[in-house]
Amino acid sequence: MNVLELELALRNALHAGEFVPYFQPIVRMDDRSTVGYEALIRWQHPVRGLLGPGEFLPVAEESGLIEAIDWHMYRLACTAGAPLVANGGFISVNISPRHFQYEDFDQRLLELLRETGFPPQRLQIEVTERTLLGDPDAAARILQRLRDAGIGAALDDFGTGYSSLSHAHRFPLKKIKIDRSFICDLDQGDAQRSIAIIRAVLSLAQALDLNVVAEGVETEAQRQALLEIGCQRAQGFLFGRPQPAAYWLAPDGKA
């Protein structure tokens, strides 16, 4: 599909309710128990089937449709995800940098939670370094107000930006997620550099009282390596691929 066709199709999909929330578990690696879920958008295209975000979000970002799609997704995530955290845990949602252009973003998000009845303490947001770089002072204010309301923030893809260390210190964050690029070679013979970096991140997180999640864990060898280093929480295909909420609520699910 060319860009114009895709943009039109995205508008139609928004009105037709074709976007659906999928959830991927975040687990304690020692016993594989689920501590929360990341909500991830999928497009149930009437012709092409289920599409991942990489196939349409870049165009949504460029066209400005990302804001409307995101707010729709946040509502779906809160509604569909509520049963997943009824007995504890959290749902995390990804926040586009565009939203931090608005000083009232936190107020809109809290209003959405009131409308859906979703507890703020059960919601976490994930932001990238790009989000924080736009207007650092405004971002810090928004994150602090969200934190005061009970919503924690995670710095996603940690380690890939130029200023990640300073951001972990400057902004009111609750969690950092180690980028999968440092995880993928842990089951290889030349993993010492990645191990050293992960050890440093864990030490930093402990000093700043931050939780750490390793992203992209796909093999048992990677899990064992992370446990030996001291990393306790992870996310990845080894523990579960993104699925609808009903999958995790089923008797053979892990919710």
C-alpha positions as CSV (number, residue, x, y, z in Angstrom):
1,M,0.0,0.0,0.0
2,N,1.3,3.5,-0.8
3,V,1.4,6.1,1.9
4,L,-1.8,7.9,0.8
5,E,-3.8,4.7,0.6
6,L,-2.5,3.6,3.9
7,E,-3.3,6.9,5.6
8,L,-6.9,6.7,4.3
9,A,-7.1,3.1,5.4
10,L,-5.9,4.1,8.9
11,R,-8.6,6.7,9.1
12,N,-11.2,4.2,8.1
13,A,-9.8,1.6,10.5
14,L,-10.1,4.0,13.4
15,H,-13.7,4.7,12.7
16,A,-14.4,1.0,12.1
17,G,-12.8,-0.2,15.3
18,E,-10.2,-2.4,13.6
19,F,-7.4,-1.7,16.0
20,V,-7.1,-4.3,18.9
21,P,-4.9,-4.5,22.0
22,Y,-2.5,-7.4,22.5
23,F,-0.7,-8.0,25.7
24,Q,2.8,-9.4,26.3
25,P,3.7,-10.6,29.9
26,I,6.5,-9.1,31.9
27,V,7.8,-11.8,34.3
28,R,10.0,-12.6,37.2
29,M,12.7,-14.7,35.7
30,D,13.3,-17.0,38.6
31,D,9.8,-18.5,38.8
32,R,8.4,-17.0,35.5
33,S,5.5,-15.5,37.4
34,T,3.8,-12.6,35.6
35,V,4.1,-9.1,37.2
36,G,2.5,-7.1,34.4
37,Y,1.7,-6.7,30.7
38,E,2.8,-4.4,28.0
39,A,-0.1,-3.4,25.8
40,L,0.7,-3.5,22.1
41,I,-1.4,-2.4,19.2
42,R,-2.5,-4.6,16.3
43,W,-4.5,-3.8,13.2
44,Q,-7.1,-6.4,12.3
45,H,-7.2,-5.5,8.6
46,P,-10.3,-6.8,6.8
47,V,-8.1,-8.1,3.8
48,R,-4.5,-8.4,4.9
49,G,-5.3,-10.0,8.3
50,L,-3.5,-9.1,11.6
51,L,-0.8,-6.4,11.1
52,G,1.9,-5.5,13.5
53,P,2.7,-1.9,14.4
54,G,5.8,-1.7,12.2
55,E,3.5,-2.0,9.2
56,F,1.4,1.1,9.9
57,L,2.6,3.2,12.8
58,P,5.4,5.0,10.9
59,V,2.7,6.4,8.5
60,A,0.4,7.2,11.4
61,E,3.2,9.1,13.0
62,E,4.0,11.1,9.8
63,S,0.4,11.9,9.1
64,G,-0.5,13.0,12.6
65,L,-3.0,10.1,13.0
66,I,-0.9,8.6,15.8
67,E,-2.5,10.8,18.4
68,A,-6.0,9.7,17.7
69,I,-4.9,6.1,17.3
70,D,-3.0,6.2,20.6
71,W,-5.9,7.6,22.6
72,H,-8.1,4.9,21.1
73,M,-5.5,2.3,22.0
74,Y,-5.2,3.6,25.6
75,R,-8.9,3.2,26.1
76,L,-8.9,-0.3,24.7
77,A,-5.9,-1.3,26.8
78,C,-7.6,-0.1,30.0
79,T,-10.9,-1.8,29.1
80,A,-9.5,-5.1,27.9
81,G,-6.6,-5.1,30.3
82,A,-8.5,-4.5,33.5
83,P,-9.3,-8.2,34.2
84,L,-5.5,-9.0,33.8
85,V,-4.6,-6.8,36.8
86,A,-7.7,-7.3,38.9
87,N,-5.5,-9.2,41.5
88,G,-2.4,-7.1,41.1
89,G,0.2,-6.2,38.5
90,F,0.2,-3.4,35.9
91,I,-0.5,-2.6,32.3
92,S,2.1,-0.5,30.5
93,V,1.3,1.6,27.4
94,N,3.7,3.2,24.9
95,I,3.5,7.0,24.7
96,S,4.4,8.7,21.4
97,P,6.7,11.8,21.7
98,R,3.9,13.9,20.2
99,H,1.8,13.6,23.4
100,F,4.4,15.4,25.4
101,Q,4.0,18.5,23.3
102,Y,0.8,19.1,25.3
103,E,1.2,20.3,28.9
104,D,-2.2,18.7,29.8
105,F,-1.3,15.2,28.6
106,D,-1.4,13.9,32.2
107,Q,-4.8,15.5,32.8
108,R,-6.2,13.8,29.7
109,L,-4.8,10.5,30.6
110,L,-6.2,10.6,34.2
111,E,-9.6,11.6,32.8
112,L,-9.5,8.6,30.5
113,L,-8.8,6.4,33.6
114,R,-11.7,7.9,35.4
115,E,-14.0,7.3,32.5
116,T,-12.9,3.6,32.2
117,G,-12.6,3.0,35.9
118,F,-9.0,1.8,35.5
119,P,-6.9,2.4,38.7
120,P,-3.9,4.7,38.1
121,Q,-1.7,2.6,40.3
122,R,-2.2,-0.3,37.8
123,L,-1.0,1.8,34.8
124,Q,2.6,2.5,33.7
125,I,3.7,4.4,30.7
126,E,6.8,3.7,28.5
127,V,8.7,6.6,27.0
128,T,11.7,6.7,24.7
129,E,14.7,9.1,24.9
130,R,13.2,11.0,22.0
131,T,10.2,11.9,24.1
132,L,12.4,13.3,26.9
133,L,14.6,15.3,24.5
134,G,11.8,17.3,22.9
135,D,11.2,19.6,25.9
136,P,13.0,18.1,29.0
137,D,11.6,20.5,31.5
138,A,8.0,20.0,30.3
139,A,8.5,16.2,30.2
140,A,9.8,16.2,33.8
141,R,6.8,18.2,35.0
142,I,4.4,15.8,33.2
143,L,6.1,12.7,34.5
144,Q,6.2,14.1,38.1
145,R,2.5,14.8,38.0
146,L,1.7,11.4,36.7
147,R,3.9,9.9,39.4
148,D,2.1,11.9,42.0
149,A,-1.2,10.4,40.7
150,G,0.2,6.8,41.0
151,I,1.3,6.3,37.3
152,G,4.9,5.1,37.0
153,A,7.1,5.7,33.9
154,A,9.7,3.5,32.3
155,L,12.5,4.5,29.9
156,D,12.2,2.2,27.0
157,D,15.2,1.0,24.8
158,F,17.6,2.0,27.6
159,G,21.2,2.1,26.4
160,T,20.6,3.1,22.8
161,G,20.6,6.9,23.3
162,Y,23.4,9.3,23.9
163,S,22.2,10.6,27.2
164,S,20.4,7.6,28.8
165,L,22.5,7.7,32.0
166,S,21.7,11.4,32.6
167,H,18.0,10.8,31.8
168,A,17.8,8.0,34.4
169,H,19.0,10.5,36.9
170,R,17.1,13.6,35.8
171,F,13.6,12.4,35.2
172,P,11.2,10.8,37.7
173,L,11.3,7.3,36.4
174,K,10.2,4.1,38.0
175,K,11.8,1.6,35.6
176,I,14.4,1.2,32.8
177,K,14.0,-1.4,30.1
178,I,17.4,-2.7,28.7
179,D,17.3,-2.7,24.9
180,R,17.2,-6.1,23.3
181,S,20.4,-5.3,21.4
182,F,22.3,-6.0,24.7
183,I,20.3,-9.3,25.3
184,C,20.5,-11.0,21.9
185,D,24.2,-12.1,22.2
186,L,24.1,-13.3,25.8
187,D,23.9,-16.9,24.5
188,Q,26.9,-16.4,22.3
189,G,30.5,-16.8,23.0
190,D,31.4,-13.1,22.8
191,A,28.9,-11.8,25.3
192,Q,31.4,-10.1,27.7
193,R,30.8,-6.6,26.5
194,S,27.0,-6.9,26.8
195,I,27.4,-8.5,30.2
196,A,29.5,-5.7,31.4
197,I,27.0,-3.1,30.2
198,I,24.1,-4.9,31.8
199,R,26.0,-5.1,35.1
200,A,26.6,-1.4,35.0
201,V,22.9,-0.7,34.3
202,L,21.8,-2.9,37.2
203,S,24.2,-1.1,39.5
204,L,22.9,2.3,38.3
205,A,19.3,1.2,38.8
206,Q,20.0,0.0,42.3
207,A,21.6,3.3,43.2
208,L,18.6,5.2,41.8
209,D,16.0,2.8,43.2
210,L,14.8,1.8,39.7
211,N,13.4,-1.5,38.5
212,V,15.0,-3.1,35.5
213,V,13.4,-5.2,32.8
214,A,15.4,-7.0,30.1
215,E,13.7,-6.8,26.7
216,G,13.8,-9.4,24.0
217,V,14.7,-12.6,26.0
218,E,14.1,-15.5,23.6
219,T,16.3,-18.4,24.8
220,E,16.8,-20.2,28.0
221,A,20.5,-19.5,27.8
222,Q,19.8,-15.7,27.8
223,R,17.5,-16.1,30.8
224,Q,20.2,-18.0,32.7
225,A,22.9,-15.4,31.9
226,L,20.6,-12.6,33.1
227,L,19.8,-14.4,36.3
228,E,23.5,-14.9,37.0
229,I,24.1,-11.2,36.4
230,G,21.3,-10.4,38.8
231,C,18.6,-9.2,36.5
232,Q,15.2,-10.2,37.9
233,R,12.6,-9.2,35.4
234,A,12.3,-9.7,31.7
235,Q,10.0,-9.7,28.7
236,G,10.3,-11.7,25.5
237,F,9.2,-14.6,23.4
238,L,10.6,-17.1,25.8
239,F,7.9,-16.1,28.3
240,G,5.1,-15.4,25.9
241,R,4.3,-13.7,22.6
242,P,1.8,-10.8,22.5
243,Q,-1.8,-12.2,22.7
244,P,-5.3,-10.9,23.3
245,A,-6.3,-10.5,26.9
246,A,-8.7,-13.5,26.6
247,Y,-5.7,-15.7,25.9
248,W,-4.0,-14.9,29.3
249,L,-7.3,-15.1,31.1
250,A,-8.0,-18.6,29.8
251,P,-7.5,-21.6,32.3
252,D,-4.3,-22.6,30.6
253,G,-3.0,-19.0,30.4
254,K,-0.7,-17.4,33.0
255,A,-2.8,-14.5,34.3
